[in-house]
Amino acid sequence: MSNETRFAAFESLVEKHRDSVYGFALRMTRSETEAMEIVQESFLSAYRHLGRLRNETDFRAWLHQTAASHALHRLRLVGRAPVADEMLTTPAFDERSLTQRFGDNWSHVVDEKVLDAELSRAIEEATDALPQGHRAVLLLKDVAGLGYQEIADTSRSSIPTIKWRLHRARLCLRATIDRFCREN
């Protein structure tokens, strides 16, 4: 493959994935400047290692894992990295919880409001309010689509810890959605 062809193919990958990587980095760091630098570092790493990746699915996962590594590295440098003793209070669900009100499959209720700006804002605020370790795992798993082992390698945490943090973070987001549906 010629350098021009390789570069054109890479430009196409950048075009396709840059917004996703930027959004992910922004959610991880909460800084536009840091997010832009993480995107640059991630794509530079991707370009250097492009020959090792076999397909675009691998590329997306690898790119997000690289972005996560850069984000966590930056957070460690400024002392905002996930720490093991972060606590998150498990929300209580009352008789009016989503399951009680709408049955086991309440996703249709949320689907009707997905584009609702208030719900989006509530979920974003709830995600931002999570302790860093919980938020990072949630973003790595549910936004970046990384597997548990990839998250463990990236975050230097055990898989049971990752699963525990992810479960607690999802419960908090569920409580936010539950509260939103009760109030609206």
N, C-alpha and C positions, 0 to 999 in steps of 0.2 A: 504494500500500500504506500503510495507516495505521501510526502509530507503535506501537500495541499489537500489531498483526499482525507487524510487523517485529521487535519485541522478542521475541514468542513464538517466532518462527522462529529467532531468534538463540539464545534459551535452549535450544532443541532442539539446535542445533549445538554449543553449549557442553557440554551433557550428553553428547553423543555423542563428543566429541573431547578433553575435558579430561584424562581419565586417560592417554590416549596422549601428549598434549603434556607433561603433568607427568612421566611416565616418561622421555620423551625428554630433557627439560630436566634431570632428576635425573642421568641417565647422562652428560650433557654436563658438568655442573658438579660433580657429586658432593656437592651441598649441597641439603638440603630447602628451606631458606629461599630460596636463589637460585632453585631450581626453581619454587617457588610464585610468586615475583615475576615470573619469566619467563612463567609461564602467564597471570598478570594482564595483563602488558604485551602479550602476544601477542593475547589476546582483546580487549583495548581497541583495539589496532590493527585487528583484524579487524572490530570493530563500526564503527569509523570508515570503513573501506573496503569494507564489505559490498556496496554497490551496484556495485562494479567486478567482482565475481566472478560468473561465469555459472552454474556448477554446483557441486555438493558435492565432486566430485573435485578441481576447481581449488581449492576452499576448503581441503581437507585438505592438499594440497601447499603452498599458500601459507601456511597456518597453521604448518606445520612449518618452512618456510623462515624465517618471521618469528621463530619460537622459536629457531631456530639462530642467526639474526643477533643476537638479544638475548643468547643464551648466549655466543657468541664475543665480543661486545662486553664483556660482564662479565668474561670470562676475560682479555681484553686489559687491562682496567683493573687487574686484580690480578697481571698478569704471568704468567698461565698459558695464554696463547693458543698455538696451534700455531706452531712455529718451523720454518723450512725445513731446518735441519741435524739434526733429530731422526733418530736411527738406530734401526733395528729389525733384529735379527738374524733372518735367514731360517732357519726350522727345517729340520732334516735329517729325511728320512723313510727309515727302514730297510726291510728286506725284509718286515717285519711291518706295513707301513703299511696303511691302510684299502683302498687300491686293490689291493694284493697279496693281502690276506686275503679281501676280499669282492667283487672285481671292480670294474669301472668305476662301477657304480651301487651305492654303499654306503649310500645314504640310508635304506634299510629298516632297517638296523642301528640307526641313530640314531633313526629314528621310533619304534622299540620302547621307547626310553629317554627320549623327549622329556620326559615328565612326571617323570622321575627327578630328585629334588631334588639329588642329588650332581652329576649332569651339568650341571644348570642353574647350580649354584653354581660349578662349574669353568669354565663358559663365561663367567659374569659376572666371575669373578676374572681370567680371561685378557683379557677386554675391558678391565677396569679397569687392567690392567698395561700395556696398549699405550701408547706415547707419545701425548700429547694430540692431535697432528695426525693420527695414524693412527686413533685412536679416534673423533675427530670425523668423519672422512670415512666410516668404517664405519657410524656411527650415522646420519649424514645420508643415506647411500645405502641401507643395508639395513633401517634402522628407520623413518626418516622417508619413504623412498621418493623422495627428490629425484633429479633427473637430474644428469648431470655438469656441465652449464652452470649449473644452479641452485647446485650445490655450489661451483663456481668463483666465482660472483658473491658467494656468502655468505661464503666463507672467504678470498677474495682470493688464491687459488692457481690455477695453470694446470691445465688438464684432464689433461695428461700426469702432472703431480705427483699429482693426485687419484687417477688410475688406479693409479699406482705404489703409493701409500700404501694404497689399498683392497686391492690384490693382496697386499701384504705382510701386512696385518692379517688378511685371510682365511686366508692360509697359517698364521699363528700360531694362529688359532682351529681350523683343521683339525688342527694338531698336538695341540692340547688334546683335541679329540674323539678323535683317534687314540690318544693316551695313555690316555684314559678307557676306550676299548674294549679295549685290551690289558690293562688292570688289572682289568677287570670281566668 
